[in-house]
Amino acid sequence: MDALDHRLLDEFQRDFPLVPQPFAVLGAALGIDEAEVIARLTQLQTAGRVARVGGTVRPNTAGASTLAALAVPEARIDAVAALVNEEPGVNHSYLREDDWNLWFVATAPDATGLQASLDRIAARTGLRVLSLPLLRAFNIDLGFRLTGVRTALTTDVAHDDTPLRPADRPLLQIMSSGLPLVAAPFSAVAAQLGWTEAQVLDRLQTLSAARILTRIGVIVRHRAIGWAANAMVVWDVAPQDMEPAGRSLAALPGVTLCYQRQTVPGLWRYGLFSMIHGQSRADALAVLEAARALPALARADHRVLFSTRCFKQTGALLERTAA
């Protein structure tokens, strides 16, 4: 990648212009024309460095989701990962350094569909599924800067479900799958939905303001561009300490995600989850040391699960697929 590719990935991960010709706006900022922006993004997507240009939908608003894990014997990892990834609603899956080693995000249009998906995975693999639904988000915006000094990401703000309409679901599915890389992408989306371009832009602005769409922009595949030392660090935090611990951890430079998830007595006692993305393991561990020094985490036991392989990374499933 050259300097302009790096700028495309670094500067436009959020606040994507909601205007009829957004790539022309990006081109004006970069000093290139619209066609070159589209060509570069197409190449970056083809090369696997960009997942999509689109949006991230807040979990459990337009659909249902959970983070889940399996304890897979080493000899079965590839076979089990293939079975898990055959589920249309599985949009992320990673191998991590832990007894619970295969982690995946399962999504579905509703809670019933989500449970059915988890049940199919359990039946097909013969393994128990550890499901850890999201309880509270402290920071769920993974759009961190790729150059310069690490800075703290914005702590999550309250969302408003009231503007969400049933008719928004297909639009949110398109944003989760990715905009077409054409000069007038919102016009193309409007044609697909039978809407006007103005309606598409209005709904996107409304859903973004309500924080149902948490980010619109270039969705980067971090491992593919050198951020391969990614650690999921989980913390055993008492319920009364969860709020201060989560907020202080989310505000730490280098922590790229932070949220509270449900625990499972006897199987999983770690309720506070955080992600650290590093360009080296030493880089990630330096952020971890800073996290361990936070007063709110002084007495919290923790567990570090570095990811070693990425099996799948796509957008969430919000609409039912054909049988």
C-alpha positions as CSV (number, residue, x, y, z in Angstrom):
1,M,0.0,0.0,0.0
2,D,1.2,3.5,-0.8
3,A,0.6,6.7,1.3
4,L,-2.8,7.4,-0.2
5,D,-4.0,3.8,0.6
6,H,-2.8,4.3,4.1
7,R,-4.7,7.6,4.4
8,L,-7.9,5.9,3.0
9,L,-7.7,3.3,5.8
10,D,-6.6,5.7,8.5
11,E,-8.8,8.8,8.0
12,F,-12.1,7.5,6.8
13,Q,-13.1,4.7,9.2
14,R,-15.9,6.8,10.5
15,D,-18.0,9.9,9.6
16,F,-18.4,8.7,6.0
17,P,-20.1,11.6,4.1
18,L,-23.8,11.0,3.7
19,V,-24.1,12.8,0.4
20,P,-25.0,11.7,-3.1
21,Q,-21.4,11.3,-4.2
22,P,-19.4,10.5,-1.1
23,F,-16.3,9.2,-2.9
24,A,-15.9,12.6,-4.5
25,V,-15.7,14.1,-1.1
26,L,-13.0,11.6,0.0
27,G,-11.1,12.4,-3.2
28,A,-11.2,16.1,-2.6
29,A,-9.7,15.5,0.9
30,L,-6.9,13.3,-0.6
31,G,-6.3,15.4,-3.7
32,I,-7.4,12.7,-6.2
33,D,-10.5,12.2,-8.3
34,E,-13.5,10.2,-7.4
35,A,-12.7,7.3,-9.9
36,E,-9.3,6.8,-8.2
37,V,-10.8,6.6,-4.7
38,I,-13.3,3.9,-6.0
39,A,-10.5,2.0,-7.7
40,R,-8.3,2.1,-4.7
41,L,-11.0,0.9,-2.3
42,T,-12.0,-1.8,-4.8
43,Q,-8.4,-3.0,-4.9
44,L,-8.0,-2.8,-1.1
45,Q,-11.2,-4.9,-0.7
46,T,-10.1,-7.4,-3.3
47,A,-6.8,-7.8,-1.5
48,G,-8.6,-8.4,1.8
49,R,-7.4,-5.3,3.6
50,V,-10.8,-3.7,3.7
51,A,-13.9,-5.8,4.7
52,R,-16.3,-3.3,3.3
53,V,-17.3,0.4,3.1
54,G,-20.4,0.4,5.1
55,G,-21.7,0.5,8.7
56,T,-21.6,-1.3,12.0
57,V,-25.0,-1.9,13.6
58,R,-25.3,-1.8,17.3
59,P,-25.7,-5.3,18.7
60,N,-29.2,-6.4,19.7
61,T,-31.0,-3.5,18.1
62,A,-32.0,-4.5,14.6
63,G,-31.1,-8.1,15.3
64,A,-29.7,-10.4,18.0
65,S,-26.1,-11.4,18.6
66,T,-23.8,-13.1,21.0
67,L,-20.1,-13.9,21.5
68,A,-19.6,-17.6,21.8
69,A,-16.8,-20.1,22.2
70,L,-16.1,-23.8,21.8
71,A,-13.3,-25.9,23.5
72,V,-12.1,-27.7,20.4
73,P,-9.5,-30.6,20.4
74,E,-6.5,-29.5,18.4
75,A,-7.0,-32.2,15.8
76,R,-10.5,-31.0,15.0
77,I,-9.9,-27.3,14.8
78,D,-10.1,-26.9,11.0
79,A,-13.1,-29.2,10.7
80,V,-15.0,-27.6,13.5
81,A,-14.2,-24.1,12.3
82,A,-15.6,-25.0,8.9
83,L,-18.8,-26.2,10.5
84,V,-19.2,-23.1,12.5
85,N,-18.5,-20.8,9.5
86,E,-21.2,-22.6,7.5
87,E,-23.8,-20.8,9.7
88,P,-24.8,-17.7,7.8
89,G,-25.1,-15.7,10.9
90,V,-21.5,-16.3,12.1
91,N,-19.8,-13.1,11.1
92,H,-16.5,-13.4,13.0
93,S,-14.5,-16.4,14.1
94,Y,-11.0,-16.7,15.5
95,L,-8.7,-19.2,17.1
96,R,-7.4,-18.0,20.4
97,E,-4.9,-19.2,23.0
98,D,-7.1,-20.8,25.6
99,D,-8.9,-24.0,26.4
100,W,-12.0,-22.2,25.0
101,N,-10.1,-21.7,21.8
102,L,-12.6,-21.2,18.9
103,W,-14.4,-17.9,19.4
104,F,-17.1,-16.6,17.1
105,V,-19.8,-13.9,16.9
106,A,-23.2,-15.3,16.0
107,T,-25.9,-13.0,14.7
108,A,-29.5,-13.5,13.6
109,P,-32.7,-11.4,12.9
110,D,-34.1,-12.3,16.3
111,A,-33.4,-14.2,19.6
112,T,-35.2,-17.3,18.4
113,G,-33.1,-17.5,15.2
114,L,-29.9,-16.9,17.2
115,Q,-30.6,-19.7,19.6
116,A,-31.5,-22.0,16.7
117,S,-28.1,-21.2,15.1
118,L,-26.2,-22.0,18.4
119,D,-28.2,-25.2,18.8
120,R,-27.2,-26.3,15.2
121,I,-23.5,-25.6,15.9
122,A,-23.7,-27.6,19.2
123,A,-25.4,-30.5,17.4
124,R,-23.1,-30.6,14.4
125,T,-19.9,-30.3,16.4
126,G,-20.9,-32.3,19.4
127,L,-19.4,-29.6,21.6
128,R,-20.9,-27.4,24.3
129,V,-21.4,-23.8,23.1
130,L,-20.4,-21.1,25.6
131,S,-22.7,-18.1,24.9
132,L,-21.8,-14.7,26.4
133,P,-24.4,-12.1,25.4
134,L,-23.5,-8.4,25.6
135,L,-24.9,-6.6,28.7
136,R,-23.3,-3.2,28.4
137,A,-21.1,-1.4,26.0
138,F,-18.3,0.9,27.2
139,N,-16.6,1.2,23.8
140,I,-17.8,-0.7,20.7
141,D,-16.2,1.5,18.0
142,L,-13.2,-0.4,16.5
143,G,-12.2,2.5,14.2
144,F,-8.9,3.4,15.8
145,R,-6.1,5.4,14.1
146,L,-3.4,3.3,12.5
147,T,-0.6,5.9,12.7
148,G,0.7,8.3,15.3
149,V,0.5,8.1,19.0
150,R,-2.2,5.9,20.5
151,T,-5.2,7.9,21.7
152,A,-8.2,6.9,23.8
153,L,-11.3,6.1,21.8
154,T,-14.6,7.7,22.6
155,T,-16.6,6.1,25.4
156,D,-19.9,4.8,24.1
157,V,-23.0,7.0,24.5
158,A,-26.6,6.0,25.0
159,H,-28.5,4.9,22.0
160,D,-32.2,5.5,21.2
161,D,-34.2,2.6,19.8
162,T,-37.3,4.7,19.1
163,P,-36.4,5.9,15.5
164,L,-35.9,2.2,14.4
165,R,-38.5,1.0,12.0
166,P,-39.1,-2.5,10.6
167,A,-38.5,-1.1,7.1
168,D,-35.0,-0.1,8.2
169,R,-33.8,-3.7,8.4
170,P,-33.0,-4.2,4.7
171,L,-31.1,-0.9,4.7
172,L,-29.1,-1.9,7.8
173,Q,-28.4,-5.3,6.2
174,I,-26.9,-3.5,3.2
175,M,-24.8,-1.3,5.4
176,S,-23.6,-4.4,7.3
177,S,-22.8,-6.2,4.0
178,G,-21.2,-3.2,2.3
179,L,-22.1,-0.3,0.0
180,P,-21.6,-0.7,-3.7
181,L,-18.3,0.9,-4.7
182,V,-19.8,3.2,-7.4
183,A,-20.0,7.0,-7.8
184,A,-23.5,7.2,-6.3
185,P,-23.8,4.3,-3.9
186,F,-26.8,5.6,-2.0
187,S,-28.7,6.0,-5.3
188,A,-27.8,2.3,-6.0
189,V,-29.1,1.3,-2.6
190,A,-32.3,3.3,-3.1
191,A,-32.9,1.5,-6.4
192,Q,-32.4,-1.9,-4.7
193,L,-34.9,-1.0,-1.9
194,G,-37.4,0.8,-4.1
195,W,-36.8,4.0,-2.1
196,T,-35.5,7.5,-3.2
197,E,-31.9,8.5,-2.6
198,A,-33.1,11.2,-0.2
199,Q,-35.0,8.6,1.8
200,V,-31.9,6.5,2.1
201,L,-29.7,9.4,3.3
202,D,-32.4,10.6,5.7
203,R,-32.7,7.2,7.3
204,L,-28.9,6.8,7.6
205,Q,-28.6,10.1,9.2
206,T,-31.4,9.3,11.7
207,L,-30.0,5.9,12.5
208,S,-26.5,7.3,13.0
209,A,-27.8,10.1,15.3
210,A,-29.7,7.5,17.3
211,R,-26.4,5.4,17.6
212,I,-28.1,2.4,16.1
213,L,-25.5,2.7,13.4
214,T,-22.4,3.1,15.5
215,R,-20.0,3.8,12.6
216,I,-20.2,4.4,8.9
217,G,-16.9,4.3,7.0
218,V,-14.1,2.0,5.8
219,I,-14.2,-1.2,7.8
220,V,-10.5,-2.4,8.0
221,R,-9.2,-5.9,8.3
222,H,-6.5,-5.2,10.9
223,R,-4.6,-8.5,10.7
224,A,-4.2,-8.0,6.9
225,I,-2.5,-4.6,7.3
226,G,-0.1,-5.6,10.1
227,W,-2.1,-5.4,13.3
228,A,-1.8,-9.1,13.9
229,A,-1.0,-9.2,17.7
230,N,-4.6,-9.0,18.8
231,A,-5.5,-9.9,22.4
232,M,-8.9,-10.4,24.0
233,V,-8.3,-9.6,27.7
234,V,-11.1,-10.6,30.0
235,W,-11.4,-9.5,33.6
236,D,-13.2,-10.9,36.7
237,V,-14.8,-7.8,38.1
238,A,-17.3,-7.6,40.9
239,P,-20.7,-6.2,39.8
240,Q,-20.4,-3.0,42.0
241,D,-17.0,-2.3,40.3
242,M,-18.0,-3.0,36.8
243,E,-19.0,0.6,35.9
244,P,-15.8,2.4,37.0
245,A,-13.6,-0.5,35.7
246,G,-15.3,-0.5,32.3
247,R,-15.1,3.2,31.9
248,S,-11.5,3.5,32.9
249,L,-10.5,0.6,30.7
250,A,-12.4,2.0,27.7
251,A,-10.6,5.3,28.1
252,L,-7.1,3.8,28.1
253,P,-5.1,4.4,24.8
254,G,-4.6,1.1,23.1
255,V,-7.8,-0.5,24.3
256,T,-9.9,-0.8,21.1
257,L,-13.1,-2.4,22.4
258,C,-14.5,-2.7,25.9
259,Y,-17.8,-4.2,27.1
260,Q,-19.6,-6.2,29.8
261,R,-20.8,-9.7,28.9
262,Q,-22.9,-12.3,30.7
263,T,-20.9,-14.8,32.9
264,V,-21.7,-18.5,33.1
265,P,-21.3,-19.9,36.7
266,G,-18.9,-22.8,36.7
267,L,-17.7,-22.2,33.2
268,W,-16.8,-18.5,32.7
269,R,-16.4,-15.9,35.4
270,Y,-15.0,-13.1,33.4
271,G,-17.6,-10.4,32.8
272,L,-15.5,-7.5,31.5
273,F,-14.1,-7.9,28.0
274,S,-11.5,-5.7,26.2
275,M,-9.6,-5.9,23.0
276,I,-6.0,-4.7,22.4
277,H,-4.8,-4.5,18.8
278,G,-1.0,-4.4,18.4
279,Q,1.5,-4.6,15.7
280,S,3.6,-6.9,17.9
281,R,2.9,-9.0,20.9
282,A,5.2,-6.7,23.0
283,D,3.1,-3.7,21.8
284,A,-0.1,-5.4,23.0
285,L,1.4,-6.5,26.3
286,A,2.6,-2.9,27.0
287,V,-1.0,-1.8,26.8
288,L,-2.0,-4.6,29.0
289,E,0.5,-3.5,31.7
290,A,-1.0,-0.1,31.6
291,A,-4.5,-1.6,32.0
292,R,-3.4,-3.7,35.0
293,A,-2.1,-0.5,36.7
294,L,-5.5,1.1,36.6
295,P,-6.8,1.6,40.1
296,A,-10.2,0.2,39.1
297,L,-8.6,-3.1,38.0
298,A,-6.1,-3.4,40.8
299,R,-7.7,-6.5,42.4
300,A,-9.2,-8.0,39.2
301,D,-8.0,-11.3,38.0
302,H,-7.6,-11.4,34.2
303,R,-7.0,-13.8,31.3
304,V,-5.2,-13.0,28.0
305,L,-6.4,-14.7,24.8
306,F,-4.2,-13.8,21.8
307,S,-5.8,-14.6,18.5
308,T,-3.7,-16.9,16.3
309,R,-5.9,-17.4,13.2
310,C,-8.9,-15.6,11.7
311,F,-11.3,-17.9,10.0
312,K,-14.1,-15.5,9.0
313,Q,-14.9,-11.8,9.1
314,T,-18.1,-10.4,7.6
315,G,-21.0,-8.2,8.5
316,A,-23.9,-9.2,10.8
317,L,-26.9,-11.1,9.6
318,L,-30.0,-9.0,10.2
319,E,-32.5,-10.5,7.7
320,R,-33.6,-14.1,7.3
321,T,-31.9,-16.1,4.6
322,A,-33.8,-18.4,2.2
323,A,-34.1,-22.0,3.5
